[in-house]
């Protein structure tokens, strides 16, 4: 849950604060909200994620966890690329990286939901959903507050770099999670 909330709120909420601090207009910031549409259309590629195997990782981690790990790697990469960018000079580049993070985050959601269903029996589905929600709420708090505090002290680029590294929490969770049935 933590690794699902973190990129979602970094791209869809916290990025707006960075863009505003960079002096961009509300119209431009509003245009960035279109990135949120990616999550609304994840049902379009969910069947592909359900059927396609990730070479090498699939045999080692299983189908769902391999997709989670690939997505988390792409999210980390996207957040680090955002961190290396300057909104006042390369707004289009940041938009591309934001779409990469948004798409990877939505794909990760597909894999997480499928893994939760397949990794535990019916009697444990409530506990799985609760654990996911606790992690998600924690990710919301971290993605909403920590980047602002870090940006104030060290700058937005450093802040997003740290947030990219925090996706390591999800990587560790995937590696420690049981293989789905």
Rosetta constraint file for C-alpha pairs under 8 A:
AtomPair CA 1 CA 5 HARMONIC 6.31 0.50
AtomPair CA 1 CA 131 HARMONIC 7.52 0.50
AtomPair CA 1 CA 132 HARMONIC 4.41 0.50
AtomPair CA 1 CA 133 HARMONIC 6.11 0.50
AtomPair CA 1 CA 134 HARMONIC 7.07 0.50
AtomPair CA 1 CA 135 HARMONIC 4.28 0.50
AtomPair CA 1 CA 136 HARMONIC 4.09 0.50
AtomPair CA 1 CA 137 HARMONIC 7.74 0.50
AtomPair CA 1 CA 139 HARMONIC 7.23 0.50
AtomPair CA 2 CA 6 HARMONIC 6.13 0.50
AtomPair CA 2 CA 132 HARMONIC 7.63 0.50
AtomPair CA 2 CA 134 HARMONIC 7.96 0.50
AtomPair CA 2 CA 135 HARMONIC 4.31 0.50
AtomPair CA 2 CA 136 HARMONIC 4.57 0.50
AtomPair CA 2 CA 137 HARMONIC 7.26 0.50
AtomPair CA 2 CA 138 HARMONIC 6.13 0.50
AtomPair CA 2 CA 139 HARMONIC 4.35 0.50
AtomPair CA 2 CA 140 HARMONIC 7.67 0.50
AtomPair CA 2 CA 169 HARMONIC 7.80 0.50
AtomPair CA 2 CA 170 HARMONIC 6.96 0.50
AtomPair CA 3 CA 7 HARMONIC 7.05 0.50
AtomPair CA 3 CA 72 HARMONIC 7.74 0.50
AtomPair CA 3 CA 135 HARMONIC 7.89 0.50
AtomPair CA 3 CA 136 HARMONIC 7.49 0.50
AtomPair CA 3 CA 139 HARMONIC 6.82 0.50
AtomPair CA 3 CA 167 HARMONIC 5.98 0.50
AtomPair CA 3 CA 169 HARMONIC 7.02 0.50
AtomPair CA 3 CA 170 HARMONIC 4.97 0.50
AtomPair CA 4 CA 8 HARMONIC 6.67 0.50
AtomPair CA 4 CA 105 HARMONIC 6.50 0.50
AtomPair CA 4 CA 108 HARMONIC 7.14 0.50
AtomPair CA 4 CA 109 HARMONIC 6.45 0.50
AtomPair CA 4 CA 136 HARMONIC 6.57 0.50
AtomPair CA 4 CA 139 HARMONIC 7.55 0.50
AtomPair CA 5 CA 9 HARMONIC 6.09 0.50
AtomPair CA 5 CA 136 HARMONIC 5.17 0.50
AtomPair CA 5 CA 137 HARMONIC 7.45 0.50
AtomPair CA 5 CA 139 HARMONIC 4.97 0.50
AtomPair CA 5 CA 140 HARMONIC 5.55 0.50
AtomPair CA 5 CA 143 HARMONIC 7.60 0.50
AtomPair CA 6 CA 10 HARMONIC 6.11 0.50
AtomPair CA 6 CA 136 HARMONIC 7.93 0.50
AtomPair CA 6 CA 139 HARMONIC 4.96 0.50
AtomPair CA 6 CA 140 HARMONIC 6.25 0.50
AtomPair CA 6 CA 142 HARMONIC 7.24 0.50
AtomPair CA 6 CA 143 HARMONIC 5.30 0.50
AtomPair CA 6 CA 163 HARMONIC 7.83 0.50
AtomPair CA 6 CA 167 HARMONIC 7.60 0.50
AtomPair CA 7 CA 11 HARMONIC 6.03 0.50
AtomPair CA 7 CA 75 HARMONIC 7.01 0.50
AtomPair CA 7 CA 101 HARMONIC 6.72 0.50
AtomPair CA 7 CA 102 HARMONIC 7.29 0.50
AtomPair CA 7 CA 105 HARMONIC 6.39 0.50
AtomPair CA 7 CA 143 HARMONIC 7.71 0.50
AtomPair CA 8 CA 12 HARMONIC 5.87 0.50
AtomPair CA 8 CA 13 HARMONIC 7.91 0.50
AtomPair CA 8 CA 102 HARMONIC 6.70 0.50
AtomPair CA 8 CA 105 HARMONIC 6.63 0.50
AtomPair CA 9 CA 13 HARMONIC 5.07 0.50
AtomPair CA 9 CA 14 HARMONIC 6.23 0.50
AtomPair CA 9 CA 140 HARMONIC 6.57 0.50
AtomPair CA 9 CA 143 HARMONIC 5.88 0.50
AtomPair CA 9 CA 144 HARMONIC 6.89 0.50
AtomPair CA 10 CA 14 HARMONIC 4.81 0.50
AtomPair CA 10 CA 15 HARMONIC 5.84 0.50
AtomPair CA 10 CA 143 HARMONIC 5.77 0.50
AtomPair CA 10 CA 144 HARMONIC 7.48 0.50
AtomPair CA 11 CA 15 HARMONIC 5.33 0.50
AtomPair CA 11 CA 16 HARMONIC 7.95 0.50
AtomPair CA 11 CA 98 HARMONIC 6.01 0.50
AtomPair CA 11 CA 101 HARMONIC 7.26 0.50
AtomPair CA 11 CA 102 HARMONIC 6.94 0.50
AtomPair CA 12 CA 16 HARMONIC 7.22 0.50
AtomPair CA 12 CA 32 HARMONIC 7.96 0.50
AtomPair CA 12 CA 33 HARMONIC 6.48 0.50
AtomPair CA 12 CA 35 HARMONIC 7.26 0.50
AtomPair CA 12 CA 36 HARMONIC 6.36 0.50
AtomPair CA 13 CA 17 HARMONIC 7.27 0.50
AtomPair CA 13 CA 144 HARMONIC 7.67 0.50
AtomPair CA 14 CA 18 HARMONIC 6.75 0.50
AtomPair CA 14 CA 143 HARMONIC 7.19 0.50
AtomPair CA 14 CA 144 HARMONIC 6.36 0.50
AtomPair CA 14 CA 147 HARMONIC 7.48 0.50
AtomPair CA 14 CA 148 HARMONIC 7.77 0.50
AtomPair CA 15 CA 19 HARMONIC 6.18 0.50
AtomPair CA 16 CA 20 HARMONIC 6.07 0.50
AtomPair CA 16 CA 29 HARMONIC 6.03 0.50
AtomPair CA 16 CA 32 HARMONIC 7.90 0.50
AtomPair CA 17 CA 21 HARMONIC 6.05 0.50
AtomPair CA 18 CA 22 HARMONIC 6.16 0.50
AtomPair CA 18 CA 156 HARMONIC 6.74 0.50
AtomPair CA 19 CA 23 HARMONIC 6.63 0.50
AtomPair CA 19 CA 24 HARMONIC 5.68 0.50
AtomPair CA 19 CA 29 HARMONIC 6.63 0.50
AtomPair CA 19 CA 87 HARMONIC 6.43 0.50
AtomPair CA 20 CA 24 HARMONIC 5.35 0.50
AtomPair CA 20 CA 25 HARMONIC 7.04 0.50
AtomPair CA 20 CA 26 HARMONIC 7.52 0.50
AtomPair CA 20 CA 29 HARMONIC 7.35 0.50
AtomPair CA 22 CA 87 HARMONIC 6.62 0.50
AtomPair CA 22 CA 88 HARMONIC 6.31 0.50
AtomPair CA 23 CA 88 HARMONIC 7.75 0.50
AtomPair CA 24 CA 28 HARMONIC 6.50 0.50
AtomPair CA 24 CA 29 HARMONIC 6.99 0.50
AtomPair CA 24 CA 88 HARMONIC 7.47 0.50
AtomPair CA 25 CA 29 HARMONIC 6.39 0.50
AtomPair CA 26 CA 30 HARMONIC 5.88 0.50
AtomPair CA 27 CA 31 HARMONIC 6.24 0.50
AtomPair CA 28 CA 32 HARMONIC 6.59 0.50
AtomPair CA 29 CA 33 HARMONIC 6.89 0.50
AtomPair CA 30 CA 34 HARMONIC 7.55 0.50
AtomPair CA 32 CA 95 HARMONIC 7.10 0.50
AtomPair CA 33 CA 37 HARMONIC 7.95 0.50
AtomPair CA 34 CA 38 HARMONIC 7.99 0.50
AtomPair CA 35 CA 98 HARMONIC 7.14 0.50
AtomPair CA 35 CA 99 HARMONIC 5.94 0.50
AtomPair CA 35 CA 102 HARMONIC 6.69 0.50
AtomPair CA 36 CA 40 HARMONIC 7.22 0.50
AtomPair CA 36 CA 102 HARMONIC 7.19 0.50
AtomPair CA 37 CA 41 HARMONIC 6.57 0.50
AtomPair CA 38 CA 42 HARMONIC 6.51 0.50
AtomPair CA 38 CA 99 HARMONIC 7.69 0.50
AtomPair CA 38 CA 102 HARMONIC 6.32 0.50
AtomPair CA 38 CA 103 HARMONIC 5.97 0.50
AtomPair CA 38 CA 106 HARMONIC 7.00 0.50
AtomPair CA 39 CA 102 HARMONIC 7.12 0.50
AtomPair CA 39 CA 103 HARMONIC 7.22 0.50
AtomPair CA 39 CA 106 HARMONIC 5.20 0.50
AtomPair CA 41 CA 45 HARMONIC 7.97 0.50
AtomPair CA 42 CA 46 HARMONIC 6.09 0.50
AtomPair CA 42 CA 106 HARMONIC 6.12 0.50
AtomPair CA 42 CA 107 HARMONIC 6.88 0.50
AtomPair CA 42 CA 110 HARMONIC 7.59 0.50
AtomPair CA 43 CA 47 HARMONIC 7.51 0.50
AtomPair CA 45 CA 49 HARMONIC 6.48 0.50
AtomPair CA 46 CA 50 HARMONIC 6.09 0.50
AtomPair CA 46 CA 107 HARMONIC 7.47 0.50
AtomPair CA 46 CA 110 HARMONIC 6.34 0.50
AtomPair CA 47 CA 51 HARMONIC 6.33 0.50
AtomPair CA 48 CA 52 HARMONIC 5.71 0.50
AtomPair CA 49 CA 53 HARMONIC 7.76 0.50
AtomPair CA 49 CA 67 HARMONIC 7.72 0.50
AtomPair CA 49 CA 107 HARMONIC 7.69 0.50
AtomPair CA 49 CA 110 HARMONIC 7.67 0.50
AtomPair CA 49 CA 111 HARMONIC 7.49 0.50
AtomPair CA 53 CA 58 HARMONIC 6.17 0.50
AtomPair CA 53 CA 63 HARMONIC 6.34 0.50
AtomPair CA 54 CA 58 HARMONIC 5.27 0.50
AtomPair CA 54 CA 63 HARMONIC 7.23 0.50
AtomPair CA 54 CA 66 HARMONIC 6.38 0.50
AtomPair CA 54 CA 67 HARMONIC 6.75 0.50
AtomPair CA 55 CA 59 HARMONIC 7.75 0.50
AtomPair CA 56 CA 60 HARMONIC 6.80 0.50
AtomPair CA 57 CA 61 HARMONIC 5.74 0.50
AtomPair CA 57 CA 62 HARMONIC 7.15 0.50
AtomPair CA 57 CA 66 HARMONIC 5.35 0.50
AtomPair CA 58 CA 62 HARMONIC 4.64 0.50
AtomPair CA 58 CA 63 HARMONIC 5.02 0.50
AtomPair CA 58 CA 65 HARMONIC 7.87 0.50
AtomPair CA 58 CA 66 HARMONIC 5.46 0.50
AtomPair CA 59 CA 63 HARMONIC 7.75 0.50
AtomPair CA 61 CA 65 HARMONIC 5.72 0.50
AtomPair CA 61 CA 66 HARMONIC 5.61 0.50
AtomPair CA 61 CA 175 HARMONIC 7.72 0.50
AtomPair CA 61 CA 179 HARMONIC 6.60 0.50
AtomPair CA 62 CA 66 HARMONIC 5.95 0.50
AtomPair CA 62 CA 179 HARMONIC 6.05 0.50
AtomPair CA 62 CA 180 HARMONIC 6.88 0.50
AtomPair CA 63 CA 67 HARMONIC 6.55 0.50
AtomPair CA 63 CA 180 HARMONIC 7.99 0.50
AtomPair CA 64 CA 68 HARMONIC 6.29 0.50
AtomPair CA 64 CA 111 HARMONIC 5.25 0.50
AtomPair CA 64 CA 112 HARMONIC 7.09 0.50
AtomPair CA 64 CA 114 HARMONIC 6.93 0.50
AtomPair CA 64 CA 115 HARMONIC 5.52 0.50
AtomPair CA 64 CA 180 HARMONIC 7.30 0.50
AtomPair CA 65 CA 69 HARMONIC 6.12 0.50
AtomPair CA 65 CA 111 HARMONIC 7.27 0.50
AtomPair CA 65 CA 112 HARMONIC 7.87 0.50
AtomPair CA 65 CA 115 HARMONIC 7.21 0.50
AtomPair CA 65 CA 174 HARMONIC 6.06 0.50
AtomPair CA 65 CA 175 HARMONIC 7.90 0.50
AtomPair CA 65 CA 179 HARMONIC 7.33 0.50
AtomPair CA 66 CA 70 HARMONIC 6.24 0.50
AtomPair CA 67 CA 71 HARMONIC 6.11 0.50
AtomPair CA 67 CA 108 HARMONIC 6.91 0.50
AtomPair CA 67 CA 111 HARMONIC 6.19 0.50
AtomPair CA 68 CA 72 HARMONIC 6.09 0.50
AtomPair CA 68 CA 108 HARMONIC 5.21 0.50
AtomPair CA 68 CA 111 HARMONIC 5.88 0.50
AtomPair CA 68 CA 112 HARMONIC 6.74 0.50
AtomPair CA 68 CA 174 HARMONIC 7.12 0.50
AtomPair CA 69 CA 73 HARMONIC 6.20 0.50
AtomPair CA 69 CA 171 HARMONIC 6.19 0.50
AtomPair CA 69 CA 174 HARMONIC 6.75 0.50
AtomPair CA 70 CA 74 HARMONIC 6.33 0.50
AtomPair CA 71 CA 75 HARMONIC 6.06 0.50
AtomPair CA 71 CA 104 HARMONIC 5.10 0.50
AtomPair CA 71 CA 105 HARMONIC 6.75 0.50
AtomPair CA 71 CA 107 HARMONIC 6.79 0.50
AtomPair CA 71 CA 108 HARMONIC 5.50 0.50
AtomPair CA 72 CA 76 HARMONIC 6.08 0.50
AtomPair CA 72 CA 104 HARMONIC 7.37 0.50
AtomPair CA 72 CA 105 HARMONIC 7.69 0.50
AtomPair CA 72 CA 108 HARMONIC 7.23 0.50
AtomPair CA 72 CA 167 HARMONIC 6.71 0.50
AtomPair CA 72 CA 170 HARMONIC 7.11 0.50
AtomPair CA 72 CA 171 HARMONIC 6.73 0.50
AtomPair CA 73 CA 77 HARMONIC 6.16 0.50
AtomPair CA 74 CA 78 HARMONIC 5.98 0.50
AtomPair CA 74 CA 100 HARMONIC 7.51 0.50
AtomPair CA 74 CA 101 HARMONIC 7.00 0.50
AtomPair CA 74 CA 104 HARMONIC 6.31 0.50
AtomPair CA 75 CA 79 HARMONIC 6.08 0.50
AtomPair CA 75 CA 100 HARMONIC 7.33 0.50
AtomPair CA 75 CA 101 HARMONIC 4.95 0.50
AtomPair CA 75 CA 104 HARMONIC 5.97 0.50
AtomPair CA 75 CA 105 HARMONIC 6.72 0.50
AtomPair CA 75 CA 164 HARMONIC 7.32 0.50
AtomPair CA 75 CA 167 HARMONIC 7.69 0.50
AtomPair CA 76 CA 80 HARMONIC 6.12 0.50
AtomPair CA 76 CA 164 HARMONIC 4.64 0.50
AtomPair CA 76 CA 165 HARMONIC 6.71 0.50
AtomPair CA 76 CA 167 HARMONIC 6.25 0.50
AtomPair CA 77 CA 81 HARMONIC 6.11 0.50
AtomPair CA 77 CA 164 HARMONIC 7.32 0.50
AtomPair CA 78 CA 82 HARMONIC 6.18 0.50
AtomPair CA 78 CA 97 HARMONIC 5.31 0.50
AtomPair CA 78 CA 98 HARMONIC 7.01 0.50
AtomPair CA 78 CA 100 HARMONIC 6.14 0.50
AtomPair CA 78 CA 101 HARMONIC 5.39 0.50
AtomPair CA 78 CA 164 HARMONIC 7.96 0.50
AtomPair CA 79 CA 83 HARMONIC 6.10 0.50
AtomPair CA 79 CA 97 HARMONIC 7.41 0.50
AtomPair CA 79 CA 98 HARMONIC 7.86 0.50
AtomPair CA 79 CA 101 HARMONIC 6.90 0.50
AtomPair CA 79 CA 160 HARMONIC 6.19 0.50
AtomPair CA 79 CA 161 HARMONIC 6.68 0.50
AtomPair CA 79 CA 163 HARMONIC 7.28 0.50
AtomPair CA 79 CA 164 HARMONIC 5.10 0.50
AtomPair CA 80 CA 84 HARMONIC 6.29 0.50
AtomPair CA 80 CA 160 HARMONIC 6.66 0.50
AtomPair CA 80 CA 161 HARMONIC 5.21 0.50
AtomPair CA 80 CA 164 HARMONIC 5.78 0.50
AtomPair CA 81 CA 85 HARMONIC 6.50 0.50
AtomPair CA 81 CA 94 HARMONIC 7.92 0.50
AtomPair CA 81 CA 97 HARMONIC 6.66 0.50
AtomPair CA 82 CA 94 HARMONIC 5.70 0.50
AtomPair CA 82 CA 97 HARMONIC 6.14 0.50
AtomPair CA 82 CA 98 HARMONIC 7.37 0.50
AtomPair CA 82 CA 157 HARMONIC 7.63 0.50
AtomPair CA 82 CA 160 HARMONIC 7.06 0.50
AtomPair CA 83 CA 156 HARMONIC 7.21 0.50
AtomPair CA 83 CA 157 HARMONIC 4.30 0.50
AtomPair CA 83 CA 158 HARMONIC 6.63 0.50
AtomPair CA 83 CA 159 HARMONIC 7.50 0.50
AtomPair CA 83 CA 160 HARMONIC 4.97 0.50
AtomPair CA 83 CA 161 HARMONIC 5.32 0.50
AtomPair CA 84 CA 157 HARMONIC 6.22 0.50
AtomPair CA 85 CA 90 HARMONIC 6.56 0.50
AtomPair CA 85 CA 93 HARMONIC 7.58 0.50
AtomPair CA 85 CA 94 HARMONIC 6.60 0.50
AtomPair CA 85 CA 157 HARMONIC 7.38 0.50
AtomPair CA 86 CA 90 HARMONIC 5.68 0.50
AtomPair CA 86 CA 91 HARMONIC 7.23 0.50
AtomPair CA 86 CA 94 HARMONIC 7.85 0.50
AtomPair CA 87 CA 91 HARMONIC 4.76 0.50
AtomPair CA 87 CA 94 HARMONIC 6.79 0.50
AtomPair CA 90 CA 94 HARMONIC 6.40 0.50
AtomPair CA 91 CA 95 HARMONIC 6.19 0.50
AtomPair CA 92 CA 96 HARMONIC 6.35 0.50
AtomPair CA 93 CA 97 HARMONIC 6.32 0.50
AtomPair CA 94 CA 98 HARMONIC 5.95 0.50
AtomPair CA 95 CA 99 HARMONIC 6.21 0.50
AtomPair CA 96 CA 100 HARMONIC 6.29 0.50
AtomPair CA 97 CA 101 HARMONIC 6.23 0.50
AtomPair CA 98 CA 102 HARMONIC 6.00 0.50
AtomPair CA 99 CA 103 HARMONIC 5.87 0.50
AtomPair CA 100 CA 104 HARMONIC 6.01 0.50
AtomPair CA 101 CA 105 HARMONIC 5.86 0.50
AtomPair CA 102 CA 106 HARMONIC 6.12 0.50
AtomPair CA 103 CA 107 HARMONIC 6.15 0.50
AtomPair CA 104 CA 108 HARMONIC 6.01 0.50
AtomPair CA 105 CA 109 HARMONIC 6.27 0.50
AtomPair CA 106 CA 110 HARMONIC 6.54 0.50
AtomPair CA 107 CA 111 HARMONIC 6.51 0.50
AtomPair CA 108 CA 112 HARMONIC 6.03 0.50
AtomPair CA 109 CA 113 HARMONIC 6.03 0.50
AtomPair CA 110 CA 114 HARMONIC 6.30 0.50
AtomPair CA 111 CA 115 HARMONIC 5.98 0.50
AtomPair CA 112 CA 116 HARMONIC 6.10 0.50
AtomPair CA 113 CA 117 HARMONIC 6.48 0.50
AtomPair CA 114 CA 118 HARMONIC 6.25 0.50
AtomPair CA 115 CA 119 HARMONIC 5.60 0.50
AtomPair CA 115 CA 180 HARMONIC 6.12 0.50
AtomPair CA 116 CA 120 HARMONIC 6.66 0.50
AtomPair CA 116 CA 125 HARMONIC 7.48 0.50
AtomPair CA 116 CA 128 HARMONIC 6.53 0.50
AtomPair CA 116 CA 129 HARMONIC 7.80 0.50
AtomPair CA 117 CA 121 HARMONIC 7.71 0.50
AtomPair CA 117 CA 125 HARMONIC 7.02 0.50
AtomPair CA 118 CA 180 HARMONIC 5.25 0.50
AtomPair CA 118 CA 181 HARMONIC 5.68 0.50
AtomPair CA 119 CA 178 HARMONIC 6.87 0.50
AtomPair CA 119 CA 179 HARMONIC 6.54 0.50
AtomPair CA 119 CA 180 HARMONIC 4.11 0.50
AtomPair CA 119 CA 181 HARMONIC 5.90 0.50
AtomPair CA 120 CA 124 HARMONIC 5.89 0.50
AtomPair CA 120 CA 125 HARMONIC 6.54 0.50
AtomPair CA 120 CA 128 HARMONIC 7.78 0.50
AtomPair CA 120 CA 180 HARMONIC 7.66 0.50
AtomPair CA 121 CA 125 HARMONIC 6.61 0.50
AtomPair CA 124 CA 128 HARMONIC 6.23 0.50
AtomPair CA 125 CA 129 HARMONIC 6.12 0.50
AtomPair CA 126 CA 130 HARMONIC 6.14 0.50
AtomPair CA 127 CA 131 HARMONIC 6.08 0.50
AtomPair CA 128 CA 132 HARMONIC 6.16 0.50
AtomPair CA 129 CA 133 HARMONIC 6.19 0.50
AtomPair CA 130 CA 134 HARMONIC 6.21 0.50
AtomPair CA 131 CA 135 HARMONIC 6.26 0.50
AtomPair CA 132 CA 136 HARMONIC 6.02 0.50
AtomPair CA 133 CA 137 HARMONIC 6.01 0.50
AtomPair CA 134 CA 138 HARMONIC 6.24 0.50
AtomPair CA 135 CA 139 HARMONIC 6.13 0.50
AtomPair CA 136 CA 140 HARMONIC 6.16 0.50
AtomPair CA 137 CA 141 HARMONIC 6.36 0.50
AtomPair CA 138 CA 142 HARMONIC 6.21 0.50
AtomPair CA 139 CA 143 HARMONIC 5.89 0.50
AtomPair CA 140 CA 144 HARMONIC 5.89 0.50
AtomPair CA 141 CA 145 HARMONIC 5.97 0.50
AtomPair CA 141 CA 146 HARMONIC 7.78 0.50
AtomPair CA 142 CA 146 HARMONIC 5.24 0.50
AtomPair CA 142 CA 147 HARMONIC 7.58 0.50
AtomPair CA 143 CA 147 HARMONIC 6.30 0.50
AtomPair CA 143 CA 163 HARMONIC 7.64 0.50
AtomPair CA 144 CA 148 HARMONIC 7.19 0.50
AtomPair CA 145 CA 149 HARMONIC 6.37 0.50
AtomPair CA 146 CA 150 HARMONIC 6.03 0.50
AtomPair CA 146 CA 159 HARMONIC 7.99 0.50
AtomPair CA 147 CA 151 HARMONIC 5.81 0.50
AtomPair CA 147 CA 156 HARMONIC 7.52 0.50
AtomPair CA 147 CA 159 HARMONIC 5.15 0.50
AtomPair CA 147 CA 160 HARMONIC 6.83 0.50
AtomPair CA 147 CA 163 HARMONIC 7.19 0.50
AtomPair CA 148 CA 152 HARMONIC 6.14 0.50
AtomPair CA 148 CA 159 HARMONIC 7.65 0.50
AtomPair CA 149 CA 153 HARMONIC 6.41 0.50
AtomPair CA 150 CA 154 HARMONIC 5.62 0.50
AtomPair CA 150 CA 155 HARMONIC 6.64 0.50
AtomPair CA 150 CA 156 HARMONIC 7.32 0.50
AtomPair CA 150 CA 158 HARMONIC 7.35 0.50
AtomPair CA 150 CA 159 HARMONIC 5.16 0.50
AtomPair CA 151 CA 155 HARMONIC 4.01 0.50
AtomPair CA 151 CA 156 HARMONIC 4.43 0.50
AtomPair CA 151 CA 157 HARMONIC 7.56 0.50
AtomPair CA 151 CA 158 HARMONIC 7.05 0.50
AtomPair CA 151 CA 159 HARMONIC 5.32 0.50
AtomPair CA 152 CA 156 HARMONIC 7.72 0.50
AtomPair CA 154 CA 158 HARMONIC 6.19 0.50
AtomPair CA 154 CA 159 HARMONIC 7.11 0.50
AtomPair CA 155 CA 159 HARMONIC 6.30 0.50
AtomPair CA 156 CA 160 HARMONIC 6.20 0.50
AtomPair CA 157 CA 161 HARMONIC 6.22 0.50
AtomPair CA 158 CA 162 HARMONIC 6.24 0.50
AtomPair CA 159 CA 163 HARMONIC 6.32 0.50
AtomPair CA 160 CA 164 HARMONIC 6.13 0.50
AtomPair CA 161 CA 165 HARMONIC 6.42 0.50
AtomPair CA 162 CA 166 HARMONIC 6.25 0.50
AtomPair CA 163 CA 167 HARMONIC 6.81 0.50
AtomPair CA 164 CA 168 HARMONIC 7.84 0.50
AtomPair CA 166 CA 170 HARMONIC 7.98 0.50
AtomPair CA 167 CA 171 HARMONIC 6.69 0.50
AtomPair CA 168 CA 172 HARMONIC 6.16 0.50
AtomPair CA 169 CA 173 HARMONIC 6.22 0.50
AtomPair CA 170 CA 174 HARMONIC 6.12 0.50
AtomPair CA 171 CA 175 HARMONIC 6.28 0.50
AtomPair CA 172 CA 176 HARMONIC 6.13 0.50
AtomPair CA 173 CA 177 HARMONIC 5.84 0.50
